Amino acid sequence: MEKMILGTRFLALGLIIIASGCIGIPESPNENKYETLNKTTIIVCSSGCNFNSIQDAIDAAEVGDIVEVSSGTYYENVEVNKKILLSGRDTGNGFPIIEAWGHGSAITLTENGIVLEQIHIKNSSENYMHPGAGISVYSNGNIIRFNRIDGGQSGIYLSNANNNRIQENEAKNSKYGVDLYNSNDNIISKNGMCLAPSYNLVCM
């Protein structure tokens, strides 16, 4: 079951989320497969491969490439500014973690048609003067799925972002699960939320 979101402003606190509790991340997504254009896979890992920074790998990628992130913790803020698949892979120590250290949004999408999946995101900014989200979206037609977000002002924030699909993500310890501003025709389904206790909100 899915719900299409229309309108200019809606703070999703479960009213538009189809959820039966906080969810995990499936090992093998079996729908909405990403069709690559160049079919080049760039591997990111903590050591022993060409890239140990997610941002460096994105900068090196071409449109249509896959950036595959191995297990490990990556201390950075990532901007995805081209149409790629950014995918986490459990290589033995769990899905990869992006640790934002309280600075801004951990991941920002600024290009259309991105697929973002299977990433654990921690500690985006909760500063009300400079709020951040686990994932900030400023583009259209993206697929955001199977991610786990812990902390930040919002789990996922969309601004002037249309026709995105947000499915089977988990957000906890944020003020808002999914926060939409001037964003239309987005499909939000099967997401789980455990919002910050300090805001007197409960798991859904």
matplotlib code that plots the C-alpha trace (Angstrom):
import matplotlib.pyplot as plt

x = [0.0, 1.3, 0.2, 0.8, 1.7, 0.3, 0.7, 3.3, 4.1, 3.6, 5.6, 5.4, 5.0, 3.4, 0.2, 1.6, 3.9, 2.8, 4.6, 4.3, 7.3, 10.9, 12.3, 15.6, 17.4, 16.9, 20.0, 18.9, 16.3, 14.2, 12.3, 13.0, 16.3, 18.6, 19.3, 22.9, 24.0, 27.8, 27.7, 30.8, 31.0, 33.2, 34.1, 34.6, 36.1, 38.0, 41.3, 42.6, 40.7, 40.9, 38.6, 38.2, 36.0, 32.4, 32.6, 35.8, 34.1, 31.1, 33.3, 35.0, 31.8, 30.1, 26.4, 24.8, 27.6, 27.2, 29.1, 29.2, 30.2, 31.6, 31.2, 32.9, 32.3, 32.9, 33.2, 32.0, 29.1, 28.2, 26.7, 25.3, 25.3, 24.9, 22.6, 24.1, 23.3, 24.8, 24.5, 25.8, 27.0, 27.5, 30.9, 31.0, 30.7, 27.2, 26.0, 28.2, 27.8, 28.0, 28.9, 28.1, 29.5, 26.6, 27.5, 24.7, 23.1, 24.9, 23.7, 22.4, 20.8, 21.0, 20.6, 17.6, 17.2, 19.5, 19.0, 20.2, 20.0, 21.3, 23.2, 23.2, 23.4, 24.2, 24.3, 23.3, 22.9, 20.1, 21.1, 17.9, 19.8, 21.6, 19.4, 20.4, 18.8, 20.0, 19.1, 18.3, 16.7, 16.6, 15.9, 13.3, 12.6, 14.9, 14.5, 15.5, 15.1, 16.3, 18.3, 18.6, 18.8, 19.7, 19.6, 19.3, 16.5, 14.7, 15.3, 14.6, 14.0, 12.6, 12.5, 11.2, 11.5, 8.9, 8.1, 10.4, 9.9, 10.8, 10.3, 11.3, 13.6, 14.0, 14.3, 14.8, 15.9, 14.8, 12.2, 10.6, 10.6, 10.0, 9.8, 8.4, 8.5, 7.0, 7.2, 4.6, 3.7, 6.1, 5.3, 6.2, 5.5, 6.4, 8.8, 9.4, 9.9, 11.1, 11.2, 13.2, 11.8, 12.6, 9.8, 7.3, 6.9, 6.8, 7.8, 5.3]
y = [0.0, 3.4, 7.0, 9.9, 13.1, 16.4, 19.9, 22.5, 21.7, 18.6, 17.3, 13.5, 12.3, 9.0, 10.4, 9.8, 6.9, 3.4, 1.7, -1.2, -0.4, 0.3, -1.9, -3.4, -3.2, -6.2, -7.8, -7.9, -5.4, -7.2, -4.4, -1.2, -2.4, 0.4, 0.4, 1.7, 3.5, 3.0, -0.2, 0.8, -0.1, 2.0, 0.3, 2.4, 0.7, 1.6, 0.3, -1.8, -0.3, 2.8, 5.0, 5.3, 8.4, 8.2, 11.8, 11.1, 8.1, 10.1, 12.8, 10.2, 8.5, 9.1, 9.4, 5.9, 4.4, 2.4, 3.6, 0.6, 1.3, -1.5, -2.0, 0.6, 4.1, 7.1, 10.5, 12.9, 14.8, 13.6, 15.4, 13.3, 15.7, 13.2, 10.4, 7.3, 4.4, 4.9, 1.6, 0.2, -3.4, -5.6, -7.0, -8.7, -5.9, -4.6, -2.0, 1.1, 4.0, 7.7, 9.7, 13.4, 14.4, 16.9, 19.0, 19.6, 16.8, 13.5, 13.0, 15.6, 14.8, 17.6, 15.8, 14.0, 10.2, 9.1, 5.8, 5.7, 2.5, 0.5, 3.2, 3.8, 7.5, 8.9, 12.3, 14.9, 18.4, 19.0, 22.7, 24.7, 27.5, 25.2, 22.1, 19.0, 15.8, 12.3, 12.7, 16.1, 16.1, 19.0, 17.1, 15.0, 11.4, 9.8, 6.4, 6.4, 3.0, 0.6, 3.3, 3.6, 7.1, 8.0, 11.6, 15.0, 17.5, 15.4, 11.9, 12.8, 16.4, 17.3, 20.9, 21.6, 17.9, 16.1, 12.6, 10.9, 7.4, 7.0, 3.4, 1.1, 3.5, 3.7, 7.0, 7.4, 10.1, 12.9, 15.6, 14.8, 11.5, 12.9, 16.7, 18.0, 21.7, 22.7, 19.2, 17.3, 13.9, 12.0, 8.4, 7.5, 4.0, 1.3, 3.5, 3.0, 5.8, 6.0, 9.7, 11.6, 11.1, 14.7, 15.7, 13.4, 11.3, 7.6, 4.7, 4.0]
z = [0.0, -1.0, -0.6, -3.0, -1.3, -2.7, -1.4, -0.5, 3.2, 5.2, 8.2, 8.1, 11.6, 10.6, 9.0, 5.6, 6.5, 6.0, 8.9, 11.3, 13.4, 12.8, 10.0, 9.1, 5.8, 3.5, 2.2, -1.4, -2.8, -5.3, -7.0, -8.8, -10.1, -11.2, -14.9, -15.4, -18.4, -18.2, -16.1, -14.2, -10.5, -8.3, -4.9, -1.7, 1.3, 4.4, 3.0, 0.1, -2.8, -5.0, -2.9, 0.8, 0.6, -0.7, -2.0, -3.9, -5.6, -6.5, -8.0, -10.1, -11.3, -14.6, -15.1, -14.8, -12.7, -9.4, -6.4, -4.0, -0.4, 1.7, 5.4, 7.6, 9.0, 6.8, 8.4, 5.8, 4.4, 0.9, -2.0, -4.8, -7.8, -10.7, -11.7, -10.1, -7.8, -4.4, -2.6, 0.6, 0.8, 3.9, 3.4, 6.8, 9.4, 8.6, 6.2, 5.8, 8.2, 7.2, 10.4, 10.0, 13.4, 13.9, 10.8, 8.3, 6.4, 6.0, 2.4, 0.0, -3.4, -5.9, -9.2, -10.6, -10.9, -8.1, -6.4, -2.7, -0.8, 2.1, 4.0, 7.7, 8.6, 12.0, 13.7, 11.2, 12.7, 15.2, 15.7, 15.1, 13.5, 11.1, 11.0, 9.0, 7.8, 7.4, 3.8, 2.1, -1.3, -3.7, -6.9, -8.6, -9.5, -7.0, -5.2, -1.6, 0.0, 2.7, 4.6, 8.3, 9.8, 13.4, 14.5, 12.8, 12.7, 10.1, 8.9, 5.3, 4.1, 0.7, -0.6, -4.1, -4.7, -6.8, -8.0, -5.5, -4.1, -0.4, 0.8, 3.6, 5.4, 9.2, 11.0, 14.7, 17.2, 14.8, 15.3, 12.0, 10.1, 6.6, 6.2, 3.0, 1.8, -1.5, -2.7, -4.7, -6.1, -3.8, -2.9, 0.7, 1.8, 4.4, 6.4, 10.1, 12.7, 16.2, 16.8, 19.5, 23.0, 23.8, 21.5, 23.3, 20.3, 20.2, 17.9, 15.1]

ax = plt.figure().add_subplot(projection="3d")
ax.plot(x, y, z, "-o")
ax.set_aspect("equal")
plt.show()
